[in-house]
Amino acid sequence: MRPSTAQFDDSCFVTERGRGEHHALLIPGLVPDGAETFLRQQPLFRAFGDTTTVTYPYDGFDLDQLIEGLATRIRAAAARGERPVLVGVSVGGG
């Protein structure tokens, strides 16, 4: 297995402001356009606070970078007095 060249940087985490004390970290399945999984639910999540949706680089996947990016955002939300909530979706085949 070759090492991944994927880079999880700030562009992989899209944050939108909401109202409320929660911060939902929305983690889609590993499929193309996975972030679209949450489009219809965004207004509901933002009624309870900010949201951050993960998008994946097309050139690969690096679990350690993903976890580091999520941990950074969880700590930042907690430091602002927000209550982080992880929401994950698995998109299975057939």
Phi and psi restraints in degrees (value plus and minus 20) as a CYANA .aco file:
   2 ARG   PHI    -104.8   -64.8
   2 ARG   PSI     129.8   169.8
   3 PRO   PHI     -84.4   -44.4
   3 PRO   PSI     127.5   167.5
   4 SER   PHI     -93.5   -53.5
   4 SER   PSI     124.6   164.6
   5 THR   PHI    -122.7   -82.7
   5 THR   PSI     -13.0    27.0
   6 ALA   PHI     -86.1   -46.1
   6 ALA   PSI     122.5   162.5
   7 GLN   PHI    -143.5  -103.5
   7 GLN   PSI      93.4   133.4
   8 PHE   PHI    -106.8   -66.8
   8 PHE   PSI      79.7   119.7
   9 ASP   PHI    -133.6   -93.6
   9 ASP   PSI    -190.4  -150.4
  10 ASP   PHI     -79.8   -39.8
  10 ASP   PSI     -45.2    -5.2
  11 SER   PHI     -90.3   -50.3
  11 SER   PSI     -33.6     6.4
  12 CYS   PHI    -107.0   -67.0
  12 CYS   PSI     -23.6    16.4
  13 PHE   PHI    -147.2  -107.2
  13 PHE   PSI      87.1   127.1
  14 VAL   PHI    -121.6   -81.6
  14 VAL   PSI      96.3   136.3
  15 THR   PHI    -126.2   -86.2
  15 THR   PSI     115.2   155.2
  16 GLU   PHI    -145.5  -105.5
  16 GLU   PSI     120.5   160.5
  17 ARG   PHI     -95.1   -55.1
  17 ARG   PSI     123.6   163.6
  18 GLY   PHI    -156.2  -116.2
  18 GLY   PSI    -187.2  -147.2
  19 ARG   PHI    -147.8  -107.8
  19 ARG   PSI     115.2   155.2
  20 GLY   PHI     109.5   149.5
  20 GLY   PSI     156.8   196.8
  21 GLU   PHI    -115.7   -75.7
  21 GLU   PSI     -21.7    18.3
  22 HIS   PHI    -118.0   -78.0
  22 HIS   PSI     141.2   181.2
  23 HIS   PHI    -154.6  -114.6
  23 HIS   PSI      88.6   128.6
  24 ALA   PHI    -107.6   -67.6
  24 ALA   PSI     103.8   143.8
  25 LEU   PHI    -119.5   -79.5
  25 LEU   PSI      88.7   128.7
  26 LEU   PHI    -116.4   -76.4
  26 LEU   PSI      95.8   135.8
  27 ILE   PHI    -135.6   -95.6
  27 ILE   PSI      83.5   123.5
  28 PRO   PHI     -98.7   -58.7
  28 PRO   PSI     149.0   189.0
  29 GLY   PHI     -87.0   -47.0
  29 GLY   PSI     144.4   184.4
  30 LEU   PHI    -102.2   -62.2
  30 LEU   PSI      50.5    90.5
  31 VAL   PHI    -152.5  -112.5
  31 VAL   PSI     136.4   176.4
  32 PRO   PHI     -77.7   -37.7
  32 PRO   PSI     119.2   159.2
  33 ASP   PHI      40.8    80.8
  33 ASP   PSI      11.3    51.3
  34 GLY   PHI     -78.7   -38.7
  34 GLY   PSI     -52.4   -12.4
  35 ALA   PHI     -82.7   -42.7
  35 ALA   PSI     -44.1    -4.1
  36 GLU   PHI     -85.2   -45.2
  36 GLU   PSI     -36.2     3.8
  37 THR   PHI     -73.3   -33.3
  37 THR   PSI     -53.4   -13.4
  38 PHE   PHI    -120.4   -80.4
  38 PHE   PSI     -18.5    21.5
  39 LEU   PHI     -76.3   -36.3
  39 LEU   PSI     -67.3   -27.3
  40 ARG   PHI     -91.9   -51.9
  40 ARG   PSI     -43.2    -3.2
  41 GLN   PHI    -111.4   -71.4
  41 GLN   PSI     -28.8    11.2
  42 GLN   PHI     -73.0   -33.0
  42 GLN   PSI     -67.4   -27.4
  43 PRO   PHI     -79.2   -39.2
  43 PRO   PSI     -57.8   -17.8
  44 LEU   PHI     -84.4   -44.4
  44 LEU   PSI     -69.4   -29.4
  45 PHE   PHI     -81.6   -41.6
  45 PHE   PSI     -62.0   -22.0
  46 ARG   PHI     -89.3   -49.3
  46 ARG   PSI     -38.1     1.9
  47 ALA   PHI     -87.2   -47.2
  47 ALA   PSI     -38.5     1.5
  48 PHE   PHI    -128.4   -88.4
  48 PHE   PSI     -24.4    15.6
  49 GLY   PHI     129.1   169.1
  49 GLY   PSI    -192.2  -152.2
  50 ASP   PHI     -85.6   -45.6
  50 ASP   PSI     139.0   179.0
  51 THR   PHI    -149.2  -109.2
  51 THR   PSI     127.3   167.3
  52 THR   PHI    -149.3  -109.3
  52 THR   PSI     101.9   141.9
  53 THR   PHI    -126.1   -86.1
  53 THR   PSI     111.3   151.3
  54 VAL   PHI    -102.8   -62.8
  54 VAL   PSI     115.4   155.4
  55 THR   PHI    -140.9  -100.9
  55 THR   PSI     128.3   168.3
  56 TYR   PHI    -124.2   -84.2
  56 TYR   PSI     120.7   160.7
  57 PRO   PHI     -82.8   -42.8
  57 PRO   PSI     124.4   164.4
  58 TYR   PHI     -96.4   -56.4
  58 TYR   PSI     -36.6     3.4
  59 ASP   PHI    -111.7   -71.7
  59 ASP   PSI     -13.6    26.4
  60 GLY   PHI     134.0   174.0
  60 GLY   PSI    -196.6  -156.6
  61 PHE   PHI    -160.9  -120.9
  61 PHE   PSI     112.6   152.6
  62 ASP   PHI    -150.1  -110.1
  62 ASP   PSI      85.6   125.6
  63 LEU   PHI     -80.5   -40.5
  63 LEU   PSI     -61.7   -21.7
  64 ASP   PHI     -81.3   -41.3
  64 ASP   PSI     -61.5   -21.5
  65 GLN   PHI     -87.2   -47.2
  65 GLN   PSI     -58.4   -18.4
  66 LEU   PHI     -82.4   -42.4
  66 LEU   PSI     -67.9   -27.9
  67 ILE   PHI     -82.9   -42.9
  67 ILE   PSI     -60.9   -20.9
  68 GLU   PHI     -81.6   -41.6
  68 GLU   PSI     -63.7   -23.7
  69 GLY   PHI     -84.6   -44.6
  69 GLY   PSI     -60.4   -20.4
  70 LEU   PHI     -85.6   -45.6
  70 LEU   PSI     -64.0   -24.0
  71 ALA   PHI     -81.4   -41.4
  71 ALA   PSI     -60.2   -20.2
  72 THR   PHI     -80.5   -40.5
  72 THR   PSI     -64.3   -24.3
  73 ARG   PHI     -91.8   -51.8
  73 ARG   PSI     -53.7   -13.7
  74 ILE   PHI     -84.8   -44.8
  74 ILE   PSI     -66.0   -26.0
  75 ARG   PHI     -82.6   -42.6
  75 ARG   PSI     -61.7   -21.7
  76 ALA   PHI     -84.4   -44.4
  76 ALA   PSI     -62.3   -22.3
  77 ALA   PHI     -82.9   -42.9
  77 ALA   PSI     -64.3   -24.3
  78 ALA   PHI     -83.3   -43.3
  78 ALA   PSI     -58.4   -18.4
  79 ALA   PHI     -85.0   -45.0
  79 ALA   PSI     -48.6    -8.6
  80 ARG   PHI    -104.8   -64.8
  80 ARG   PSI     -19.4    20.6
  81 GLY   PHI      65.3   105.3
  81 GLY   PSI      -9.7    30.3
  82 GLU   PHI    -107.3   -67.3
  82 GLU   PSI     137.3   177.3
  83 ARG   PHI    -124.1   -84.1
  83 ARG   PSI      84.5   124.5
  84 PRO   PHI     -87.8   -47.8
  84 PRO   PSI     120.4   160.4
  85 VAL   PHI    -153.2  -113.2
  85 VAL   PSI     103.6   143.6
  86 LEU   PHI    -110.7   -70.7
  86 LEU   PSI     110.1   150.1
  87 VAL   PHI    -145.7  -105.7
  87 VAL   PSI      93.3   133.3
  88 GLY   PHI    -136.0   -96.0
  88 GLY   PSI     127.4   167.4
  89 VAL   PHI    -149.6  -109.6
  89 VAL   PSI     112.1   152.1
  90 SER   PHI    -126.1   -86.1
  90 SER   PSI     104.9   144.9
  91 VAL   PHI    -123.7   -83.7
  91 VAL   PSI      82.8   122.8
  92 GLY   PHI    -109.3   -69.3
  92 GLY   PSI     139.7   179.7
  93 GLY   PHI    -114.3   -74.3
  93 GLY   PSI     129.5   169.5
